[in-house]
């Protein structure tokens, strides 16, 4: 698919910090934005149990725990202990903050 130009308006300090970090990491800001938009458009996650990467659109949500069920092994947060559920919850909360969305 051909690339398209995108113009964004972002707080200046955020842009400068991001440019510095991206340069130090050897990554372009365009690639970072592309990765974020790609994830936002079609989120893919990894199974807690088997490590299989899957798109959430290809998964069902467990009615008991509310997490995505792995299409490969069927695992969800029900298979995690209390500490694992807490870690997963706060990681998801971090993504919700980043993407300003509950659909992560």
Secondary structure, 3 states (H helix, E strand, C coil): CCCCCCCCCCCHHHHHHHHHHHHHHCCCHHHHHHHHHHHHHCCEEECCCCCCEEEHHHCCECCCCCCECCCCCCCCHHHCCHHHHHHHHHHHHHHHHHHCCCCC
